[in-house]
Amino acid sequence: MSFTIRHETILTPYRDPFRIARTHGAGGGATSVLLELRDSADGPDGPVGLGEGYPDAYYGETPETIAVVLPILVRAVEPHADGLRGGLAEARAALEAASTAMDEAIRHHGAAKCALDIALHDLVAKRLGIPVHELLGMSAQIPPTDFTIGIDEPAVVAERARRAARFPALKIKVGGPSDLETLEAVRAVYGGPIRIDANTAWEPEAGARLIPELVRLGVELIEQPFKAHRLDQTRWLQERSPLPIVVDESAVTIEDLDGLVGVCAGVNVKLAKCGGVGPAKRMLERARGLGFRRFLGCMEETSVGIAASAAVASLADWVDLDGCLLLASDPFEGLELGADCRWILPARPGLGVARRSA
């Protein structure tokens, strides 16, 4: 085989405890799978493609499933190796063909596909001497990221909001009995837009009763209020809400988009769900064509995953790319956040990130 991979699972503590409504525990750390990809045609000193997949058990993935699936995916993309070594147009076509081959080899497993897809884009861009966003034909001008705060006691959430006041918007995790009290406490210390994410935890009538209070508090959008398969409930609430409802767990891949027309105002696209940076670009473009507002989100990834996501952020209306900022330490360097909270897309080839020195 032309391609060889090395992967490792890392557990990185959070800067602050981070908990969402559909998970339990203290939220003490993030587990991610990092990938290094080499092509024997480049020789022993050739470029290394970096990738990352964030396994979420909600979508049926663990570090162990990624380890099993990655060799299947590598075999699937191997027939496209020659095209990936070509010029810009040929490489772009080969990257899309490789993504299709992964989907044909095995269904689902978005995080495993994400790790390999990002690594392929990083490798190809390094060969061509261009950044990944240029490889994708994307603009370097992107919206600023918000900052996410997990579920906790209202006073604790408010203190974290005060510390994050420089961000142009905050995303507050909700889905418990103290939702309104938490949002009141945040609004007391933060004047900008508030985005809320219930991660499937609300019930319809209770959610509807909250809408007037959310409008009063300056909430900008409501993310995934109900269970992923309850599109009927989502449609019902959107019909009653002046605020846009954005689905996340209900919008995993591009295949979900047509069924969401008329259900919600927006969709949250994440690389770890849809299978990588190439699939994310196509999903965002399709969502735009269908008239959806586009939210580009992330998991609690290192700078590898966030840099890849930022490469397609020019297609988004809202950006929530703060995963590496939630970590106590990021094992990669090179991705910089500007004073205006926009990620600065690197001019360096590839993703523009590298391992920190030990």
N, C-alpha and C positions, 0 to 999 in steps of 0.2 A: 504493500500500500504506500501511496505517496504521503499521506497525512499521518502524523503521529500526535497523540495528545497526552497531556499530563493534567490531572485535575486534583484539587484538594478542597476539603470542606473546612471552612473557618467559622468560628463562633466569636463574634465581636460584641462586647458589652455596649449597651446603650448609654448615652450621655445622661439621660434621665429615664426612669422607668417608662415603658411605652406599652400601653394596653389598648386593644380595640374590643368592640362589643362581642364579636363572635369568637374570641379566644379567651382562655383563662390563664391564670398565673400572674406573676409579677411583671412580666414583660422585661426581663433583665438583659436579653441579648438577641442578636440577629444571626441566623445561620445561613450561610451562602456557599455556593460552589464556584470556585475559580478555575478557569481553564487556560492552558497554554497550548497553542496549536503550531505545529511546524510542518513544512513541506520539504520532503527530501530533495526535491529539485532545486531548492535554494542553497543546499550545502549546509555544513555544520554551523556556519556563521551567519546564516540567513536570518531574516526577520522572524519574530515570534508574534503570533496573533493572540491577543488577550480577550477572554470572554468571561461572562458571569451569568449564572442562573440562580435565581432565588427560589428554592423549593417551598411551596406552601401546601401543607397537608389538605387544606380546603379544596385544592384542585387535584388532589391525589398524588402529590409529589413529595418526596423526601430526598435527602442526599443519597440514600441507597438506591432509589429508583433512577436517579440521574446517572449514577455510576453504571447501572445495568444498561440504560438506554443509549448512552453516548456512543459506544462502539457500533450499535446499529445505525445511528445517524451518520457516523464517519463513513461507514461502508456505503451508505446511500449517496453521499456527496462525492465520493471518490471518482465516479465517471465524469464529473465536471471539473476535475483538476486542471486539465489543459486550458479550458476557457477561463478559469480563475487566474491563470498566468498571462492572459492576454492584455490588450490595450483597454482603455476606459470603457468603450461601448461593449466589447466582448465580455469584460469582467462583470459589468452590470448585468448583462443577460445571464451569465453563468451563476451569479449570486442568486438571482430569482429562481433559476432552474434548480439550484441546490436546495433552496427553501421548499420548493414544490416536491423535490425528491424526499426530503425529510418527512413531509406530511404524508406522502404515499407509503413511506416505509413503516410508519407507526402513527396512530391517532393520538391526539392530546399531547401530554408531556411538554407543555410550553416552556418550562424553565430549562429543561435539557436542550431543547431546540434553540432557545435564546442564547445559552452559553456558546454553542457552536456557531450560530449565526453571527453573533457579535465578533467572535474570534476570526471568522472568515472575512468579515468586513475590515477588521483591524489589519489583518495580514495583507489583504489585497491593497488597501489604501497605503500601507507602508511600502509595498512593492512599487506602487505608482508614484510615491512621493507626495501624496496629497492627504489632507484630513478626511475623516469619514464623512462629514457633512458634505464636502465637495464631491466625494465619490457618489453620494446619493443625490446630488444635484440640489441640495438644500441651502437656504440662506443661513448666514451666521447671525442674523438679527432675530433674536428670540424674546418671548415675553419673560418677565421676572418670575422666579419661583415664589410660591408661598412657603409657609413653615407649619408643620403639623405638630399638634400637641395631643397626646394620648389621654385616655380616660383616667381621671383621678378625682380627689376631693376638689370641690369648686375653688377653694382658696389656693390650692396647689396649682391647678390649671391656670388661674388668674396670674399667679406669680410667674409662671413660665411664659405666659402671654406678655407680661410686662417686659421680661428679659428679651423677648423676640420682637419687640415693637418696631425694629428697623425694617422688618419685612412688610411689603406692600399689602399682603393679605395673610390671614391665619386660617389654617384648616383645623377645626376642633372635632375630635372624635366624640361622638355621643352614642346614646343607646341604653340609657339607664334612667332611674327615677330622678336623678338630679340634673337632667339636661337643661332645663330652663334656668335653674339656679346657677349652673356653670356658665351659661352664655351671658347671664346678667353680670356675673363676676368678671368675665372677660371684657365685656363692653365697658365696664367701669374703668379699665386700665388701658384699653386699646381702642383707637378711633377708626381704624381702617376696616375694609371689608372682611367679613367672617364667612368662611365656608364650613359647612358641617357635614359629617359623614357618619351615618348610623350603622354601616356595615351589616345590613339585613335585620337589625334588631327591633325596629318599630312595628307597631300594629296600626292598621289604617285609621281608625277613629281617633286614636290618641295623636297620631301624626297630624291629622287634619285640624285638631284643636290647637296644635302648636303653631300653625301657619301664621295667624295674625301677630303672635308674639315674635316670631322670627322676622317678619317684615319690620316690625317696630324696632327690633334690635339691629337692623342693617345686615341681616344674613344675605349673602349673595347667591347661594345655591344650596341644594340639598342633595347629598350623594347617597345612593343605594339605601333607601329607607326600609325596604321589605326584602323578603327572601328572594333569591335569584330567579326562581321559576314563577314567582307570583307577578307576572307582567300585568295581570288584570288589576291588581292592587296599585301597581305603579301608575298605570293609565288613569285609574280612578282619582288618585291624589293629584296627578299633574293637571287634570281637568279642573281641579279645585284650587290650584296653587298659582299665584302670580310669580312665584320663584321657580326657576328652572330646576327640574329634577334630572340628575345625572346618574346613569347606572354604571356600576363597576363590575360587581360579581355577575350581573346579567349580561355583560358584554365581554366575553372572553376572547373570541377571535373574530375575524372579518365575517365569518359565516353567521354570526349572531345579528348583524346589523339590520338586515332587511326586516326581520321579525320585530324590531324595536321601533320601526317607523310608526308614528302616532301614539307611541307609548310614553315617551319621555322626550325631554328637550336636548339632552346631551349624553355623551358616552365617555367613559374614562378608559383610555387605551394605555396598557402597560406592556412593556417588552416581555416581562417574565410570564405574562398570560398568553400573549398572542404568538410568541415564538421568536422574538428578536427584533433587530432594528429594521431589517427589510420588511418583514410582515407589519411592523408598526407603521411604517411609512404608507404602505398600501391600505392599511385599515383606516388611518387618519384621512387619506385622500378619498376613500370610499365614503366615510362618514360625512365629510364635507359635501360630497356629491348628493348625499341623501338629505342634506339640510340640518344635520345635527351640529350643536355646539360641541367643540372638542376639548376634552380635558386630558392632558398628558400626565399620567401618574407614574409611580414607582413603588417598589418594595423598599425594605431597609437595606439597600445595596451599597457596595463600596463605590469609589469613583469610577470604576470600570463600567458598571451598569448605568450610573448617572451620566457619564460622558456619552455613552451610546445613545441614551434617551435624549440628551440635549441636542444631538445631531439632527433629530427630526422635530425639534420643538417649534420651529417656525411654522409648522402646520397646525399648531394648537391655539385655542383661544385662552385657555387657562393652563398654567404649568404648576405641577406639584412634584418637583424634583429635588427633594430635600433628604433623601435616604441616607446619604453619606454624612449629612450634617447631624443626624440623630445618633451617630455612632460615637463612642468615647474616643476611638482612634481609627483612622482610615489607613489601611496598609499600602495605599497608592497615593502618589502625588502628581501634580501637573494640571489638575482641573481647578480653575480659580473662579470664585464668585465675586462679581463686580460690586462696587459700592451701591449700585441700584438693584442688587439681588438678582441680576441676570448672570447665568453661567457664561463665561467667556470661552467661546469655542476656539480651540487651539489652531494655530497655523501649522503646527508640526504634523508630520505624516501620521495617519492612523487616528486612534482615540486621543493621543497626546498625553497619556498617563503612563506611569512606570512605578515599579515597586519602590517603596522607600528603602533607603539603606538601613541595614540592621544596626 
